[in-house]
Amino acid sequence: MQPDESQYLQRKCRTGDIDVHPTEKALVVYYEVEASILGEAGNARHEEKKECQKIIRLRSLNASTDVSALARKVVEECKIIHPSKLVEVEHLLLYLQNRKKPSSKSFVVSCCMSLVEKKEKKPSKPRELLPFEGMEIDEEANINKIDDYIELLYESMPEKFRGSTLILHLACNPDNLEELLHNEAVLGALARVLREDWKHSVELATTIIYVFFCFSSFSQFHGLITHYKIGVLCMNIIEHELKKYDLWQDELEKKSKDPENQSLRKEYEKTLKKYQSLLVKQEQLLRVAFYLLLNLSEDTRTELKMRNKNIVHLLVKSLERDNEELLVLVVSFLKKLSIFLENKNDMAEMDTVEKLACLVPCEQEDLMNVTLRLLLNLSFDTGLRTKMVHVGLLPKLTALLGNSSNHVAMRILYHISVDDKSKSMFAYTDCIPQLIQMLFEHGEERMDTELISFCINLAANKTNAQIICEGNGLKMLMKRALKLKDPLLMKMIRNISQHDGPLKQLFIEYVGDLAAQIKQEGDEEFVIECLGTMANLTIPDLDWELLLKEYNLVPYLKDHLKPDLTFNLCVSGSAEDDLILEVVIMIGTVSMDDSCAVMLAKSGIIPALIELLNAQQEDDEFVCQIIYVFYQMVFHQATRDVIIKDTQAPAYLIDLMHDKNVEIRQVCDNTLDIIAEYDEEWGKKIQSEKFRWHNSQWLEMVESRQMEDAEPYLYGDDPDALEQPDLFYMSYYKINYGLLKSKLFIILTKTYNWKGLSLRIPYWWLF
């Protein structure tokens, strides 16, 4: 547009909402500016609109202030507030007058207040910044004077500080950031002054970093900060300040060694005052620098660069401070970093858990919440969970179960309860009584998954289970479980039932209730847990025969041994498989009783078990439990004869005798030993198979020699050759020389234990 085409510029302001400042004693006025360029005829040639805000700080507002008079003064002096808004302004001022003063005096708390919300605390980034101590100035910053402020950056140190402070006041208003961005001179000058003079003035360094922090609050400006290498410079500054802090600490420690010396004591007090003044300024610098880095770490590539420059070390080192605002920021940063394995490992090496334990509990709610969430992230590591127990976090976290932050504390405790070594430690706290009380407070509602899962883990420990069952504990749990048909609560009861001793005796009066639940059609998961609970009750005083007859359980057990092969091929690890497995375990428990074993054998359960063994031969758990049923049944004369004479169970056991699973081999060997003892024919077959297995290499060699020389076996065709005593009863590693079929062999033997006998297995070398 040519200059002569326009007549004048028209500017209009429209007032919007008025609100209170979230942390300061100030009003925030939102308004819209509309600028129009009018032509000669008065028509608008070009229009632009911009949303703005103005902060009216009320430093004189206190408990004795006349709110009505102050409201009138604000409306009179602030031209963008229409007089009709007087009543609204008065109400807002009254709210500010009665509002409690925030505990924090720096920008970090206002930024971090939204980091942790109640129940679900989610981190959020600050958009409005508060001034820190030392940035007050007696001049109002004006964006039109930016060139004058840049010139101040080339003067002496006081002028540099004044110029940077004025620029900071401009940067605190987000509307000015874009204009400052286009002025390359101001940002370049600030970056140069920071690089050159940060060691000379902490206040100057803090102010300049704060300017760049204002830009870092918006992701689109992160490239600008990276261009001037402000992030690297901040990390160098932080590292230098932390080393300086250590030197201050050493100096104070040296001067405090002899408190009785008056001169040294005065010097110590003087140094302490100086130290405290310097510490305040240093912590302001650390807060601004760390927060700028936290904003930049939104980009994972930038975060990786920080990690390579040891950001975790700097943050963990800062946990030694007492400043709560700085700690909130540091712990929040660590929490963000902890989701990556490498950062978590760095924290483990730096003894982070020990330092965090000192912050639990604390009066500052934000600090408490973010600390618990960091501990929750770290608790996924087994080693760090063990450290949490060792540093005494268990009773501290238990004490928090009744607070509003109990959800996070309970999750951490749940993770700790996963480790068997840590389960027993809960018995020495009041955690279990609190959890049981929480369980019963739910009424008829389903319990929180975290709560019941925690209880399930604890019930797996015998000492904890005894505490749970104290008084009417088990009775109340059984009553609630049977009423609500809650499978998770029944799983907890099942864990209690697995412990030997007096605990199992408590279940005798509930066996009938459990058996009745099995026969009812309902939630299959609940039935599985009831079956598992009954299967754990290996109690001599329990009359299983009466129970099976009264509730007609034998047909139920037999019917549920038949797998649906089509279904199992489609859904591996299905609920049906779980139910069948629990039925097998239940049969194993019942088979310990002689009369029950006979009842089961007559019902045809053994062939059904063999059929199931064929169907589930790839599942080690199924195989092991079915073999255990055979092991229990061969103890009884009636069922032993059925297994040996009427089924092919011994043949299956021989095939499984050398299974890769240790537990299967052990149960199989024990079962075959009993069979061999009572049946001579199967005994020879078992003995022959064991010999063949242990001497397979030797037998292969002999067979190959026979094929070459067309000679018979070494011992001929005598079927009793394997019974020769000289083969089995030689001294350990004894060498015997024998001329066998014109071939000379050295026989080296090794001892194996079999049925209480020493079995000598030969190794052969031909020479």
VEXKE-369055 format. One line per field, with one value per residue (C-alpha): x, y, z. Coordinates in Angstrom, 3 decimals, padded with zeros to 6 digits. Example, Ala and Ser with C-alpha at 12.3 -4.5 7.8 and 13.67 -1.06 7.14 Angstrom:
// residues 2
xx <- 012.300, 013.670
yy <- -004.500, -001.060
zz <- 007.800, 007.140
END
This chain:
// residues 767
xx <- 000.000, 001.386, 001.629, -000.683, -003.445, -004.138, -005.428, -004.877, -004.650, -007.651, -007.123, -009.889, -009.692, -012.375, -012.249, -012.779, -012.688, -011.028, -009.492, -007.182, -003.537, -003.002, -000.180, 000.375, -001.782, -002.714, -005.565, -005.258, -007.255, -007.829, -008.572, -008.539, -006.823, -008.227, -006.114, -007.538, -005.849, -008.447, -008.366, -009.252, -012.939, -012.858, -013.153, -010.926, -008.070, -006.455, -007.497, -005.656, -006.803, -004.635, -005.533, -003.584, -003.521, -002.497, -001.393, -002.307, -000.175, -001.671, 001.291, -000.644, -003.467, -003.598, -006.128, -006.878, -007.232, -010.501, -011.486, -014.172, -011.798, -009.077, -011.521, -012.498, -008.840, -008.088, -010.993, -010.016, -006.348, -006.758, -008.425, -009.162, -011.546, -015.020, -016.655, -019.460, -016.972, -016.515, -018.591, -016.769, -013.375, -014.456, -015.460, -012.132, -010.204, -012.175, -011.246, -007.559, -007.733, -009.074, -007.005, -004.285, -000.781, 001.069, 004.004, 006.303, 008.009, 009.470, 008.262, 009.013, 006.146, 003.591, 004.959, 004.945, 001.609, -000.069, 002.542, 000.684, -003.097, -005.097, -005.639, -003.996, -001.122, -000.052, 002.914, 002.135, 004.290, 004.145, 002.933, 003.012, 006.163, 006.651, 009.520, 012.300, 014.105, 016.380, 014.629, 012.559, 013.367, 012.163, 011.482, 008.682, 010.016, 008.952, 009.319, 010.006, 013.171, 014.683, 017.655, 018.539, 018.423, 020.761, 023.290, 023.290, 024.556, 027.839, 028.460, 029.744, 028.311, 025.540, 024.338, 024.390, 022.253, 019.830, 019.551, 018.992, 016.389, 014.426, 014.541, 013.358, 010.335, 009.494, 010.023, 007.659, 004.831, 004.293, 003.044, 006.559, 008.387, 007.812, 009.043, 012.124, 012.686, 012.901, 015.473, 018.576, 020.758, 019.088, 019.281, 022.829, 023.941, 022.292, 023.949, 027.346, 027.049, 026.005, 028.992, 031.455, 030.183, 028.237, 031.116, 031.316, 027.685, 025.152, 022.350, 023.233, 023.427, 020.075, 018.397, 019.678, 018.829, 015.388, 014.924, 015.700, 013.492, 010.556, 011.215, 011.634, 008.050, 006.971, 008.148, 008.451, 011.273, 013.409, 015.401, 016.362, 017.732, 019.632, 021.117, 022.714, 023.856, 022.115, 021.376, 025.045, 025.959, 023.309, 024.693, 028.196, 026.873, 024.992, 028.045, 030.191, 027.652, 027.361, 031.144, 031.112, 028.438, 030.677, 033.531, 031.247, 030.236, 033.862, 034.772, 031.901, 032.790, 036.394, 035.349, 032.850, 035.296, 036.199, 032.990, 034.602, 037.077, 035.331, 037.243, 036.615, 032.985, 032.475, 034.212, 031.971, 028.789, 029.971, 030.754, 027.419, 025.469, 027.444, 026.894, 023.131, 022.918, 024.916, 022.882, 019.615, 021.027, 022.565, 019.315, 017.484, 020.022, 019.705, 015.917, 015.858, 018.592, 017.055, 013.613, 014.932, 016.560, 013.332, 011.450, 014.073, 013.935, 010.548, 012.596, 014.022, 017.081, 017.888, 017.242, 019.741, 022.374, 021.700, 022.061, 025.420, 026.532, 025.548, 022.332, 021.227, 024.346, 023.661, 020.026, 020.722, 023.452, 020.876, 018.654, 020.932, 019.441, 016.782, 014.944, 011.532, 010.866, 014.150, 013.489, 010.045, 011.662, 014.597, 012.416, 009.987, 012.892, 014.182, 010.690, 010.560, 013.989, 013.283, 011.068, 014.193, 016.300, 019.672, 018.592, 017.144, 020.475, 022.309, 019.991, 020.658, 024.410, 023.949, 022.050, 018.964, 016.645, 018.619, 018.258, 014.579, 013.914, 014.811, 011.951, 009.283, 007.246, 007.341, 004.889, 005.071, 002.303, 003.646, 007.072, 005.561, 003.442, 006.174, 008.649, 006.243, 005.735, 009.471, 009.781, 006.951, 008.873, 012.035, 010.170, 009.892, 013.563, 014.184, 017.429, 015.942, 012.955, 015.371, 017.120, 013.797, 013.359, 016.922, 016.699, 013.524, 010.905, 008.526, 007.157, 007.144, 005.045, 002.775, 002.057, 000.875, -001.819, -004.403, -003.510, -004.802, -001.604, -002.264, -002.855, 000.728, 002.130, 000.087, 001.411, 004.977, 004.245, 002.603, 005.769, 007.850, 005.514, 006.281, 009.707, 009.558, 012.431, 010.543, 007.145, 008.149, 009.141, 005.505, 004.815, 006.863, 004.682, 001.003, 000.424, -001.622, -004.217, -004.720, -005.233, -007.736, -009.671, -009.724, -011.016, -013.977, -014.750, -015.741, -019.052, -020.583, -018.656, -015.842, -012.502, -009.815, -007.600, -004.465, -005.684, -006.693, -003.586, -001.423, -003.245, -002.830, 000.936, 001.167, -000.947, 001.704, 003.937, 003.171, 003.769, 001.607, -001.113, -001.139, -001.633, -004.468, -006.249, -005.946, -009.294, -012.121, -009.998, -010.424, -014.095, -014.797, -012.823, -014.625, -018.009, -017.295, -015.798, -018.702, -021.242, -019.718, -018.270, -015.085, -012.329, -009.529, -010.550, -010.767, -007.268, -006.068, -007.766, -006.169, -002.722, -003.467, -004.494, -001.149, 000.757, 001.291, 000.506, -002.373, -003.520, -004.799, -006.768, -008.797, -010.236, -011.893, -015.163, -015.292, -014.639, -018.356, -018.942, -016.080, -017.352, -020.828, -019.395, -017.639, -020.891, -022.706, -022.632, -021.181, -017.978, -015.392, -012.504, -014.169, -014.634, -010.953, -009.885, -012.257, -010.793, -007.266, -008.073, -009.473, -006.495, -004.163, -005.879, -003.609, -005.018, -004.998, -008.130, -010.200, -012.619, -012.288, -014.394, -017.385, -016.904, -016.745, -019.888, -021.910, -021.326, -021.009, -017.700, -016.245, -018.392, -017.619, -013.871, -014.000, -016.130, -013.789, -010.731, -011.864, -010.143, -011.798, -008.956, -010.474, -010.901, -007.410, -005.830, -007.548, -006.970, -003.731, -003.650, -007.432, -009.565, -010.683, -007.075, -006.765, -009.888, -008.671, -005.300, -006.944, -009.075, -005.898, -004.287, -007.473, -007.384, -003.763, -004.708, -007.732, -005.670, -003.655, -006.645, -006.770, -010.538, -010.750, -008.030, -010.025, -013.174, -011.388, -009.778, -013.113, -014.682, -012.271, -010.302, -006.901, -007.575, -008.916, -005.674, -003.621, -005.726, -005.175, -001.444, -001.374, -003.297, -001.158, 002.244, 003.865, 002.665, 005.139, 002.748, 000.039, 002.533, 004.059, 000.686, -000.672, 002.465, 002.048, -001.459, 000.050, 002.681, -000.020, -002.047, 000.789, 001.076, -002.253, -002.539, -005.869, -004.960, -001.403, -002.672, -005.007, -002.194, 000.296, -001.941, -004.849, -003.210, -000.138, 000.823, 004.209, 005.141, 004.364, 006.420, 009.391, 009.167, 009.151, 011.972, 014.514, 012.398, 014.294, 012.211, 013.877, 010.632, 009.067, 012.135, 012.151, 008.447, 008.736, 011.766, 010.066, 006.925, 008.896, 010.932, 007.728, 006.391, 009.675, 009.598, 006.145, 006.212, 009.165, 008.428, 008.181, 011.179, 013.371, 012.103, 012.782, 016.245, 017.046, 015.918, 017.971, 021.033, 020.466, 020.155, 023.248, 025.318, 023.904, 027.311, 028.905, 026.068, 026.290, 029.993, 029.462, 026.779, 029.008, 031.821, 029.440, 028.420, 032.073, 033.209, 029.919, 030.266, 027.475, 027.060, 029.759, 027.658, 026.078, 022.371, 021.902, 018.833, 020.317, 023.531, 022.637, 022.262, 025.957, 027.341, 030.728, 029.025, 027.326, 029.438, 032.927, 034.857, 034.740, 037.005, 038.420, 040.085, 039.336, 041.034, 039.103, 039.457, 035.993, 035.553, 039.259, 039.068, 040.927, 039.068, 039.792, 036.654, 036.468, 033.370, 031.557, 029.092, 025.353, 022.802, 019.738, 017.179, 019.714, 022.303, 025.505, 025.191, 028.559, 028.355, 031.323, 033.091, 035.017, 038.186, 039.481, 043.218
yy <- 000.000, 003.413, 006.085, 008.507, 005.949, 005.831, 008.558, 007.285, 004.266, 003.402, 001.299, -000.244, -002.202, -004.638, -005.801, -009.507, -011.478, -010.399, -013.066, -013.369, -014.339, -017.992, -017.259, -013.499, -010.722, -009.466, -009.213, -010.488, -008.475, -010.132, -007.810, -007.718, -005.016, -004.315, -002.123, -000.800, 001.235, 003.547, 005.009, 008.547, 007.660, 006.282, 002.676, 000.013, -001.010, -003.464, -004.922, -006.971, -008.424, -009.511, -011.042, -009.569, -009.613, -007.119, -008.016, -005.469, -006.182, -005.095, -004.867, -002.780, -005.310, -006.765, -007.768, -004.136, -002.728, -001.009, -003.251, -000.909, 002.049, -000.076, -001.387, 002.154, 003.129, 000.126, 000.911, 004.592, 003.984, 001.026, 002.434, -000.952, -001.894, -000.524, 001.184, -001.361, -003.969, -002.238, -004.772, -007.690, -006.153, -005.623, -009.310, -010.448, -008.177, -009.560, -013.097, -012.131, -010.543, -013.747, -016.210, -018.030, -017.006, -019.664, -021.268, -020.808, -017.528, -018.477, -019.442, -023.148, -023.923, -022.220, -024.191, -027.463, -027.132, -028.776, -031.529, -033.735, -033.656, -035.599, -039.250, -039.046, -036.568, -035.595, -033.325, -030.075, -027.275, -023.712, -020.925, -018.058, -017.157, -015.338, -012.977, -014.098, -012.141, -009.496, -008.871, -005.938, -002.680, 000.916, 001.250, -000.209, -002.175, -001.010, -003.103, 000.050, 000.664, -002.741, -001.213, 000.828, -002.340, -004.090, -001.257, -001.721, -005.288, -003.845, -001.680, -002.525, -005.270, -003.151, -001.920, -005.455, -006.625, -003.732, -004.315, -008.061, -007.470, -005.088, -007.627, -010.301, -008.170, -008.044, -011.791, -012.591, -011.416, -014.127, -011.488, -010.034, -013.304, -013.335, -009.766, -010.557, -013.623, -011.528, -009.268, -011.413, -008.789, -009.081, -012.872, -012.972, -010.329, -012.177, -015.461, -013.729, -012.056, -015.354, -017.216, -014.542, -013.345, -016.170, -016.845, -013.179, -012.659, -015.232, -012.654, -011.822, -015.501, -016.188, -013.274, -014.201, -017.907, -016.814, -014.934, -018.093, -020.053, -017.896, -019.044, -022.681, -022.751, -023.000, -025.929, -023.850, -021.822, -024.818, -024.663, -021.088, -022.103, -025.003, -022.643, -020.526, -023.662, -022.473, -026.036, -027.055, -023.797, -024.388, -027.841, -026.397, -023.704, -026.251, -028.480, -025.512, -024.372, -027.857, -028.044, -024.592, -025.837, -028.731, -026.292, -024.162, -027.219, -028.239, -024.720, -024.608, -028.030, -026.996, -023.847, -025.699, -028.256, -026.219, -024.539, -023.575, -021.245, -017.846, -016.365, -019.425, -019.475, -015.823, -016.508, -019.558, -017.539, -014.844, -017.412, -019.131, -015.910, -015.272, -018.869, -018.652, -015.483, -017.070, -020.270, -018.404, -016.884, -020.155, -022.059, -019.441, -020.041, -023.837, -023.702, -021.605, -023.666, -027.036, -025.925, -024.731, -028.142, -029.866, -027.967, -028.802, -032.493, -032.768, -033.869, -037.328, -036.607, -033.577, -035.656, -038.275, -035.553, -034.437, -038.010, -038.307, -035.182, -036.760, -034.880, -037.667, -037.169, -033.433, -033.971, -036.659, -034.475, -031.703, -033.960, -033.114, -029.596, -028.466, -026.042, -027.616, -025.693, -026.856, -030.418, -030.470, -029.495, -031.923, -034.887, -034.052, -034.043, -037.366, -038.836, -037.889, -039.395, -042.597, -044.082, -044.952, -047.931, -046.182, -043.300, -045.712, -047.570, -044.279, -043.490, -046.910, -046.263, -042.838, -044.231, -042.250, -044.389, -043.594, -039.860, -040.103, -042.017, -038.840, -037.014, -039.496, -038.303, -034.518, -031.706, -030.267, -032.109, -031.531, -032.783, -035.840, -036.745, -036.404, -038.299, -041.216, -041.297, -041.387, -044.244, -046.017, -045.804, -047.095, -049.918, -051.852, -052.770, -055.717, -054.369, -050.954, -052.569, -054.391, -051.098, -049.520, -052.185, -051.807, -048.009, -048.313, -047.164, -050.017, -048.577, -045.059, -046.135, -048.177, -045.047, -043.311, -045.881, -043.801, -040.555, -039.191, -040.407, -043.988, -045.182, -044.458, -045.747, -048.944, -049.510, -049.221, -051.621, -054.011, -054.072, -054.739, -057.598, -059.369, -060.409, -063.449, -062.140, -058.926, -060.466, -061.437, -057.829, -056.725, -058.795, -056.291, -053.318, -052.510, -052.831, -056.065, -054.890, -051.719, -053.702, -056.079, -053.085, -051.589, -054.896, -054.962, -051.260, -051.895, -053.427, -055.420, -053.550, -055.170, -054.230, -052.177, -054.394, -052.883, -053.603, -057.228, -057.955, -056.632, -058.888, -061.916, -061.418, -061.002, -064.119, -066.204, -065.763, -067.975, -065.330, -062.824, -065.441, -066.073, -062.347, -062.234, -065.157, -063.755, -063.520, -063.940, -062.913, -066.114, -066.394, -062.873, -063.455, -066.724, -065.149, -062.247, -064.431, -066.886, -064.068, -061.981, -064.906, -062.841, -064.912, -062.568, -062.746, -066.548, -066.525, -064.777, -067.472, -070.133, -068.680, -068.871, -072.539, -073.598, -073.142, -076.254, -076.351, -074.853, -072.680, -075.662, -076.896, -073.673, -074.678, -077.909, -076.156, -074.527, -077.646, -078.274, -074.693, -074.984, -078.324, -076.857, -073.969, -076.409, -078.113, -074.826, -073.328, -069.856, -067.908, -070.430, -068.426, -068.579, -072.365, -072.734, -070.932, -073.057, -076.246, -074.968, -074.171, -077.672, -079.255, -077.536, -079.162, -082.150, -082.715, -086.243, -085.481, -084.610, -087.367, -087.082, -090.183, -088.706, -085.418, -087.069, -089.093, -086.320, -083.849, -086.487, -085.056, -088.137, -087.809, -084.074, -084.716, -087.382, -085.298, -082.333, -084.413, -084.576, -081.754, -079.974, -080.394, -078.103, -075.327, -075.764, -075.538, -072.207, -070.699, -071.662, -071.333, -071.014, -070.937, -074.488, -075.693, -074.017, -075.775, -079.190, -078.656, -077.836, -080.992, -083.076, -081.476, -082.120, -085.814, -085.998, -084.647, -086.945, -089.972, -089.772, -091.435, -095.222, -095.542, -092.451, -093.828, -097.040, -095.053, -093.009, -096.064, -097.842, -094.786, -095.007, -091.891, -093.497, -094.081, -090.522, -089.267, -091.209, -089.743, -086.283, -087.011, -087.711, -084.523, -082.280, -083.931, -080.605, -078.916, -079.722, -078.639, -081.037, -083.892, -083.381, -083.262, -086.371, -088.327, -087.180, -088.685, -092.012, -091.644, -091.278, -094.178, -096.717, -096.423, -098.240, -101.954, -101.753, -098.832, -100.077, -103.312, -101.359, -099.076, -101.931, -104.602, -102.789, -099.652, -098.620, -096.019, -097.670, -097.561, -093.826, -093.329, -095.134, -092.821, -089.793, -091.085, -088.969, -085.838, -082.548, -081.193, -081.964, -082.157, -084.569, -086.829, -086.848, -087.733, -090.272, -092.000, -092.221, -093.733, -096.281, -097.299, -098.253, -100.128, -102.018, -103.027, -104.624, -106.042, -108.171, -108.004, -104.217, -104.091, -105.797, -103.509, -100.444, -101.721, -102.496, -099.041, -097.298, -099.325, -098.672, -094.922, -094.618, -096.788, -095.662, -094.526, -097.834, -099.846, -097.882, -098.625, -102.336, -102.506, -100.790, -103.259, -106.161, -104.865, -104.602, -107.996, -109.860, -111.001, -111.356, -109.056, -109.065, -111.137, -113.289, -113.864, -114.704, -112.707, -112.674, -111.076, -107.745, -109.455, -110.390, -109.016, -108.172, -105.556, -103.716, -104.314, -103.043, -100.610, -096.918, -096.179, -099.725, -100.999, -104.670, -106.472, -109.159, -110.997, -110.778, -112.640, -112.338, -108.564, -106.891, -104.006, -101.718, -101.164, -097.849, -097.630, -094.830, -095.154, -094.245, -094.687, -096.716, -098.043, -097.734, -099.738, -098.527, -098.950, -099.051, -097.760, -098.730, -096.546, -098.521, -097.846, -100.318, -100.764
zz <- 000.000, -000.944, 001.791, 000.006, -000.291, 003.464, 005.722, 009.294, 011.614, 013.802, 016.971, 019.113, 022.367, 023.453, 027.061, 027.684, 030.895, 034.122, 036.338, 039.332, 038.984, 040.047, 042.497, 042.823, 044.257, 040.811, 038.314, 034.762, 032.184, 028.812, 025.898, 022.110, 020.045, 016.549, 014.269, 010.974, 008.241, 006.712, 003.249, 002.143, 001.987, 005.533, 004.429, 006.018, 003.730, 006.146, 009.516, 012.147, 015.502, 018.383, 021.759, 024.685, 028.451, 031.101, 034.625, 037.312, 040.383, 043.692, 046.050, 048.590, 048.948, 052.457, 055.122, 056.097, 052.555, 051.579, 048.681, 047.328, 047.156, 045.561, 042.950, 041.973, 041.692, 039.460, 037.122, 036.934, 036.175, 033.830, 030.732, 029.181, 032.044, 031.441, 034.471, 034.288, 035.472, 038.860, 040.825, 039.200, 040.017, 043.617, 043.946, 042.511, 044.882, 047.814, 046.709, 046.507, 049.949, 051.530, 049.514, 051.422, 050.558, 048.519, 050.282, 047.302, 046.370, 043.019, 039.605, 040.036, 042.387, 040.162, 037.251, 039.136, 040.939, 037.982, 037.752, 040.197, 040.346, 042.894, 042.026, 038.587, 038.589, 035.099, 034.367, 032.559, 031.268, 032.663, 030.454, 032.956, 034.836, 038.096, 038.887, 041.158, 043.819, 042.306, 038.981, 040.263, 038.498, 038.783, 035.055, 032.954, 030.007, 026.556, 023.424, 021.410, 023.439, 022.747, 020.887, 023.986, 026.097, 023.660, 023.973, 027.751, 027.214, 025.912, 028.991, 032.478, 034.678, 036.354, 032.948, 031.575, 034.465, 034.003, 030.260, 030.625, 033.355, 031.121, 028.292, 030.740, 031.647, 027.956, 027.510, 030.389, 028.141, 025.484, 023.045, 022.854, 022.176, 018.437, 018.076, 020.163, 018.002, 014.848, 016.495, 016.110, 017.764, 021.161, 021.392, 020.034, 022.528, 025.421, 024.433, 024.148, 027.559, 029.144, 027.695, 028.723, 032.099, 033.780, 036.193, 037.179, 038.239, 039.344, 039.094, 035.481, 034.518, 036.178, 034.383, 030.917, 031.336, 032.477, 029.162, 027.208, 029.600, 028.508, 024.944, 026.036, 027.297, 023.638, 021.538, 018.347, 019.917, 020.961, 017.725, 018.564, 021.976, 020.423, 017.819, 020.540, 022.464, 025.619, 026.794, 026.826, 028.535, 031.218, 031.977, 032.342, 034.659, 036.778, 037.078, 038.134, 040.735, 042.251, 042.630, 044.225, 046.657, 047.708, 048.373, 050.544, 052.504, 053.067, 054.177, 056.680, 058.010, 058.637, 060.507, 062.670, 064.066, 067.155, 068.423, 071.759, 070.077, 070.078, 067.156, 064.995, 066.088, 065.025, 061.751, 061.236, 061.873, 059.485, 056.818, 057.386, 056.780, 053.614, 052.556, 053.093, 051.007, 048.191, 048.432, 047.761, 044.579, 043.491, 043.909, 041.835, 039.085, 039.363, 039.211, 036.043, 034.354, 035.244, 034.138, 030.792, 030.296, 031.317, 028.624, 026.014, 026.930, 025.213, 022.210, 022.976, 020.822, 022.957, 026.069, 024.846, 024.431, 028.005, 029.225, 027.452, 029.301, 032.632, 033.394, 035.762, 037.888, 038.178, 039.128, 041.731, 043.211, 043.595, 045.712, 048.655, 048.804, 051.275, 049.001, 048.374, 045.162, 043.670, 044.844, 043.176, 039.898, 040.203, 041.150, 038.317, 035.863, 037.204, 036.925, 033.257, 032.617, 034.566, 031.859, 029.853, 030.892, 030.543, 032.766, 035.318, 035.442, 035.977, 038.879, 040.394, 040.298, 041.931, 044.992, 044.057, 046.186, 049.343, 048.710, 047.810, 051.036, 052.944, 051.200, 052.339, 054.073, 053.666, 054.336, 050.822, 048.982, 045.458, 046.452, 048.126, 045.103, 042.527, 044.742, 045.067, 041.317, 040.718, 043.213, 041.378, 038.102, 039.779, 041.546, 038.278, 038.785, 041.121, 042.522, 043.258, 044.987, 047.272, 048.004, 048.945, 051.599, 052.870, 053.276, 055.364, 052.873, 053.718, 057.003, 055.531, 052.550, 054.810, 056.857, 053.668, 052.880, 054.714, 052.876, 049.583, 047.899, 048.966, 045.392, 044.369, 047.671, 047.306, 043.788, 045.040, 047.899, 045.438, 043.343, 046.460, 047.435, 044.152, 045.493, 047.776, 049.928, 050.632, 051.411, 054.951, 055.764, 055.642, 058.757, 060.790, 059.787, 060.287, 056.537, 056.634, 059.206, 057.151, 053.969, 055.595, 056.898, 053.392, 052.017, 054.359, 053.876, 050.255, 051.274, 048.442, 045.767, 043.847, 045.360, 043.673, 041.558, 043.113, 046.643, 046.106, 043.976, 046.800, 049.282, 046.985, 046.937, 050.703, 051.351, 049.589, 052.653, 055.662, 058.350, 056.500, 056.067, 059.815, 060.455, 057.908, 059.617, 063.134, 064.915, 062.419, 059.443, 057.422, 058.309, 057.071, 053.885, 053.118, 053.811, 051.487, 048.740, 048.709, 048.732, 045.951, 043.940, 043.663, 041.942, 043.058, 046.693, 046.385, 044.874, 048.025, 050.135, 047.943, 048.647, 052.382, 052.040, 050.585, 053.865, 055.981, 059.671, 061.639, 058.728, 056.747, 059.730, 059.639, 056.265, 057.444, 058.298, 054.844, 052.723, 052.235, 051.057, 048.560, 047.234, 046.777, 044.729, 042.402, 041.415, 040.769, 037.301, 037.421, 037.009, 035.788, 037.270, 040.676, 040.348, 039.395, 042.556, 044.688, 043.166, 043.769, 047.390, 047.993, 046.210, 048.699, 051.711, 052.289, 055.779, 057.331, 059.377, 056.302, 055.201, 051.443, 050.775, 052.559, 050.740, 047.289, 047.961, 049.574, 046.765, 043.995, 042.849, 041.102, 037.941, 037.895, 038.077, 035.369, 033.001, 033.263, 032.306, 028.693, 026.787, 023.907, 021.419, 018.801, 021.346, 022.763, 019.315, 018.774, 022.213, 023.911, 027.678, 027.797, 030.925, 030.072, 030.325, 033.716, 034.937, 033.702, 035.369, 038.697, 038.363, 037.873, 040.941, 042.913, 041.889, 043.049, 046.468, 046.830, 045.730, 048.925, 050.626, 049.977, 049.669, 047.431, 045.162, 044.707, 044.003, 041.359, 039.752, 039.446, 037.828, 034.882, 035.676, 034.976, 031.228, 031.061, 032.601, 030.042, 027.241, 028.706, 028.943, 025.201, 024.448, 026.683, 026.290, 025.328, 028.534, 031.334, 034.082, 032.900, 032.476, 035.918, 037.691, 035.896, 036.783, 040.375, 040.350, 039.224, 041.957, 044.610, 043.236, 043.136, 046.914, 047.258, 046.417, 044.568, 042.345, 041.857, 040.284, 038.016, 036.827, 036.281, 034.788, 033.147, 031.706, 029.760, 032.361, 033.157, 029.474, 029.357, 032.506, 030.931, 027.907, 030.230, 032.414, 030.523, 029.982, 029.883, 032.768, 036.116, 038.111, 035.629, 035.746, 039.538, 039.927, 037.131, 038.712, 042.095, 040.543, 038.479, 041.518, 043.342, 040.293, 039.874, 043.513, 043.263, 039.707, 038.582, 034.861, 034.801, 037.109, 034.511, 031.769, 033.883, 034.854, 031.245, 030.087, 032.761, 031.806, 028.112, 028.747, 030.938, 028.564, 025.242, 023.992, 024.865, 023.316, 020.099, 019.900, 020.527, 017.870, 015.355, 016.119, 015.683, 012.272, 011.269, 012.559, 012.136, 015.706, 018.303, 021.264, 023.910, 026.234, 023.573, 023.330, 026.970, 028.187, 031.693, 030.559, 032.125, 035.495, 035.676, 038.934, 037.504, 035.333, 038.192, 041.280, 040.640, 042.768, 041.837, 038.857, 039.088, 035.939, 035.041, 032.278, 030.469, 027.255, 025.655, 022.350, 021.546, 022.033, 024.883, 026.634, 029.547, 031.585, 033.480, 035.689, 037.497, 040.365, 040.114, 042.889, 042.013, 044.541, 047.307, 045.319, 043.727, 039.966, 038.166, 034.622, 032.418, 029.890, 027.267, 025.378, 022.820, 022.545
END
